[in-house]
Amino acid sequence: MAGFLEFLGLPRDADEEAATIALTALLTSAVRDKNPFVSIEEIHHKISTLNGSQYIDALNALPLLLESRNPKARDLLGVIGECCSAKEALIAAQEYLERLTRDFQRDPDDEAEREGEQEKRPHVDALVMTIDLYTSVIPRLKLRNKSAFDTVEPHIAEVQEAVAAVQYHLRPDEATGLLDSISSLVGTTNKWLLANPKGGNLREALLSNLLSQALSSSFHVLNLSIAQRTFEDLYPRFKLRRGEDDSWKEADQVVQRVLTTYQDLGPNSIQRLSIPSLIRFAHTSAGESKDLSALTEILPLIIASIQSNSLVDESLAVLLKFSCQATDADFSPEVAGPLLSILPELASGHPDPQIRHISFRILSRLLSKTPPPLRIQVLVDLTLHSEFPQMRVAAIGLVKEALLEALASPSSNPFASPEFVRIFGPILFQPSPPDLFTSQSITLDEFEESQEPKRLVECLSLYYVLLERDKDNRTGIRDSDILRSVENTLLAPLRAKLKGWASGAQVSEGHDHDHLPSLLPLEIALERVDAAKSSLD
């Protein structure tokens, strides 16, 4: 005791008030002065070794330490949380939290806020440290006239308000720290309320709401790559060779801790139609996710998330598991319809190529489980009416998948019947528009710049496969009238147009080499089709 008073520059008989004032002055200087007489590190060391915690004025010290960027300030805050008056520390934390919440709630686009952004940016670390202080202080509170639940409820509500306000200020590393601190606060408070159960029948709802708010505020900046990782687990041959990228691991560990905290709260802590339920399903391994009925129940949330471009990564991870485990019976038209209406847009228009690829794979998988009438309806729409030209091309591959599945099965299927040619022939076995090659208006450059060369290559590929694989002529593709129709509407006009373009290109010196890359795939596809037709004779 005397040693600490000496450190403060006070006589041995100095009273507690004088020591508190002197310590506050040293802390103020250590935090705010460029060249303080005593550093925060030294103050922390003296308080810890000379039993000086009784002289800390939490109401004045806490705001000073929360504003400091010195790592040792966090250690001193730990001393306040563990040794100072729990009541005073909680009051100080509450006052500072109110100020932080007001800062976070200000309009980030305000001109005054834009000037000196780095200096004026709300201190997210201060929020995390304040939450950690709550975690230390709440179990030390002495209950008087109120129950434990009534004592802690307003403080949890204040933390939840601050967490809601901070969501637009978070960076990825800060979001991870916030989630971790909230998980610790909820876990500690839950144990304290269970030990003091009087009046605490709303414990589970109170704490799960705080956890859910933390997830909602944080998830938009966490880069967990859960859809890509789930896809690679389910389809190892498609695993990307991108080196050891462990950037997601720390965040994933924190999310797992949050989900464990939910479990500790009780069986009903996660509502099924909620963001946490979607996150839980996304972060449950495919082998453990067996409750297909529960997955079906959250499909409205998945659809809403994809439409609003929020939690798309988690939504796709859940759909990957669902599509790999569900049977045809599980995948009813009522479930299929909404998903098959939103996945094509995601597979075509999302800026992330991995999201587009995964969405297309899910679309393919779900179509394979769809009843043939609905599958035909969707594929006709995609190949004919899709607003995305690249989807009209890619969807031909989906038609080919359906065709090959049907031909490989002895069961009756419209894809392995004359109905296939009747429905898809006018779409796939002629150019788009139908007079594309008979009109003189389109130039080679215009043709190359469109999606039509790629689409026609896919169409010719499907025609070739159909000629080769439908040996029993179940679709009628080998009928002479069908062969003649495809020749007249597609093959002959294309052949003539390619010949004309090639002749014109030869007139311009070196111009034929410029166009070779786009015309060569069509020429090769035509040659394969002609060879397949010749083998039928």
Residue pairs with C-beta under 8 A, 6 or more apart in sequence:
1 50
1 51
2 12
3 50
4 19
4 46
4 47
4 50
4 51
4 52
4 55
5 11
5 12
5 14
5 19
6 12
7 46
7 50
7 52
8 14
8 19
8 22
8 23
8 26
8 55
9 22
10 18
10 19
10 22
16 54
16 55
19 55
20 55
20 56
20 57
23 43
23 52
23 55
23 56
23 57
23 61
24 57
24 60
24 61
26 36
26 37
26 38
26 43
27 40
27 43
27 60
27 61
27 64
27 65
28 64
29 36
29 37
29 38
30 36
30 38
30 39
30 40
30 43
31 40
31 64
31 65
31 67
31 68
31 70
31 73
32 64
39 72
40 68
40 70
40 72
40 73
40 76
41 70
41 72
43 76
44 72
44 75
44 76
44 79
46 52
47 53
47 56
47 76
47 79
48 79
53 79
53 80
53 83
53 84
54 83
56 79
56 80
56 83
56 84
58 80
58 84
58 85
58 88
58 89
58 91
58 92
59 88
59 91
59 92
59 95
61 76
61 80
61 92
62 77
62 80
62 89
62 92
62 93
62 96
62 133
63 92
63 95
63 96
65 73
65 74
65 76
65 77
65 80
65 129
66 73
66 77
66 96
66 123
66 126
66 129
66 130
67 123
67 126
69 125
73 129
74 129
74 132
77 129
77 132
77 133
78 132
78 136
80 89
80 133
81 89
81 132
81 133
81 135
81 136
81 137
82 136
82 140
86 137
86 140
86 141
86 142
87 141
87 142
89 133
89 136
89 137
90 134
90 137
90 138
90 141
90 155
93 130
93 133
93 134
93 137
94 155
94 158
96 126
96 130
97 127
97 130
97 158
97 159
97 162
98 158
100 122
100 123
100 126
100 127
100 130
100 162
101 158
101 161
101 162
101 165
103 122
104 122
104 127
104 162
104 165
104 166
104 168
104 169
105 165
106 113
107 113
108 168
108 169
113 120
121 169
122 166
122 169
124 166
124 169
124 170
124 171
124 174
124 178
125 174
125 177
127 162
127 163
127 166
127 178
128 174
128 177
128 178
128 181
130 162
131 159
131 178
131 181
131 182
131 185
132 181
132 184
132 185
134 155
134 159
134 185
135 181
135 184
135 185
135 188
135 189
138 152
138 155
138 185
138 188
138 189
138 192
139 188
139 189
139 191
139 192
141 151
141 152
143 151
143 196
147 196
147 198
147 199
147 200
148 192
148 193
148 195
148 196
148 197
148 198
148 199
148 200
149 193
149 198
149 199
149 200
149 201
149 202
149 203
149 206
150 199
152 189
152 192
152 193
153 202
153 206
156 189
156 206
156 207
156 210
159 182
159 185
159 210
160 209
160 210
160 213
163 178
163 182
163 210
163 213
163 214
163 217
164 213
164 216
164 217
166 178
166 217
167 216
167 217
167 218
167 220
170 178
170 217
170 218
170 221
171 221
172 221
172 222
172 223
172 251
175 217
175 218
175 219
175 221
175 222
175 251
176 218
176 222
176 250
176 251
176 254
178 214
178 217
178 218
179 214
179 215
179 218
179 254
179 255
179 258
180 254
180 257
182 210
182 211
182 214
182 258
183 211
183 214
183 254
183 257
183 258
183 261
185 210
186 207
186 210
186 211
186 261
186 265
187 261
187 264
189 207
190 203
190 207
190 261
190 264
190 265
193 200
193 203
193 207
194 200
194 203
203 265
204 265
204 266
204 268
204 269
207 265
207 269
208 262
208 265
208 269
208 270
208 276
211 258
211 261
211 262
211 265
211 269
211 276
212 274
212 275
212 276
214 258
215 258
215 275
215 276
215 279
216 275
219 275
219 279
219 311
219 314
220 310
222 251
222 255
223 247
223 248
223 251
224 248
224 251
224 252
224 255
224 313
225 248
225 313
226 248
226 252
226 282
226 283
226 313
226 314
226 317
227 282
227 312
227 313
227 314
227 316
227 317
227 320
227 354
227 355
227 358
228 240
228 354
228 358
229 248
229 317
230 282
230 286
230 316
230 317
230 320
230 321
231 238
231 320
231 358
231 361
232 238
232 239
232 240
233 285
233 286
234 286
234 320
234 321
234 324
235 361
240 354
252 283
255 279
255 283
256 283
259 279
259 280
259 283
262 269
262 270
262 276
262 280
263 269
270 276
270 277
270 280
271 277
272 294
272 297
272 298
273 297
273 298
273 300
273 301
274 301
275 301
275 311
277 298
277 301
278 298
278 301
278 302
278 305
278 311
278 314
278 315
278 318
279 311
279 314
281 289
281 294
281 295
281 298
281 314
281 317
281 318
281 321
282 313
282 314
282 315
282 317
282 318
283 314
283 317
284 321
286 320
286 321
286 324
286 325
289 295
289 321
289 325
290 325
292 322
292 325
292 326
292 330
295 318
295 321
295 322
296 322
296 330
296 335
298 318
299 335
299 338
299 339
302 315
302 318
302 319
302 339
303 338
303 339
303 342
305 311
305 312
305 314
305 315
306 312
306 315
306 342
306 346
307 342
312 346
312 350
312 355
313 355
316 355
316 358
316 359
316 362
319 339
319 362
319 366
320 358
320 361
320 362
323 362
323 365
323 366
323 369
324 365
326 369
327 369
328 369
328 371
330 369
331 366
331 369
331 370
333 370
333 371
333 374
336 366
336 369
336 370
336 374
337 374
339 366
340 363
340 366
340 367
340 370
340 374
340 378
343 359
343 360
343 362
343 363
343 366
344 363
344 382
344 386
344 388
344 391
344 395
345 388
346 355
346 356
346 359
347 356
347 357
347 359
347 360
347 363
347 391
347 394
348 356
348 386
348 388
348 390
348 391
348 394
349 388
350 356
350 359
360 394
363 398
364 398
364 401
367 375
367 378
367 379
367 398
367 401
367 402
368 401
368 402
368 405
370 378
372 402
372 406
372 413
372 414
372 415
373 414
375 402
375 415
376 414
376 415
376 423
379 395
379 398
379 399
379 402
379 424
380 423
380 424
380 427
382 391
382 392
382 395
382 398
383 392
383 395
383 396
383 399
383 424
383 427
383 428
384 392
384 427
386 392
386 395
389 450
389 451
389 455
390 451
392 451
392 455
393 451
393 454
393 455
393 458
396 428
396 455
396 458
396 459
396 461
396 462
397 458
399 424
399 428
399 462
400 461
400 462
400 465
402 415
403 415
403 416
403 420
403 462
403 465
403 466
403 469
404 465
404 469
405 413
405 415
406 413
406 414
406 415
406 416
406 420
407 415
407 416
407 469
407 470
407 474
409 416
414 420
414 423
416 470
416 474
416 475
417 474
417 475
418 475
418 476
420 475
421 475
421 476
421 477
421 482
425 482
425 485
425 486
428 459
428 462
428 463
429 459
429 463
429 485
429 486
429 489
429 490
430 489
430 490
431 437
431 452
431 456
431 490
431 493
431 494
432 452
432 455
434 489
436 442
436 452
436 493
437 493
437 494
437 496
437 497
438 493
444 501
444 504
444 505
444 515
447 453
447 501
447 518
448 515
448 518
453 518
453 519
453 521
453 522
456 494
456 522
456 525
457 521
457 522
457 525
459 490
460 522
460 525
460 526
460 528
460 529
461 525
463 486
463 490
463 529
464 525
464 528
464 529
464 532
466 475
466 477
467 477
467 478
467 529
467 532
467 533
467 536
468 532
470 477
470 478
473 479
476 482
477 483
478 536
483 533
483 536
491 526
491 529
491 530
494 522
494 526
495 526
498 519
498 522
498 523
498 526
501 515
501 519
502 512
502 519
505 511
505 512
505 514
505 515
506 512
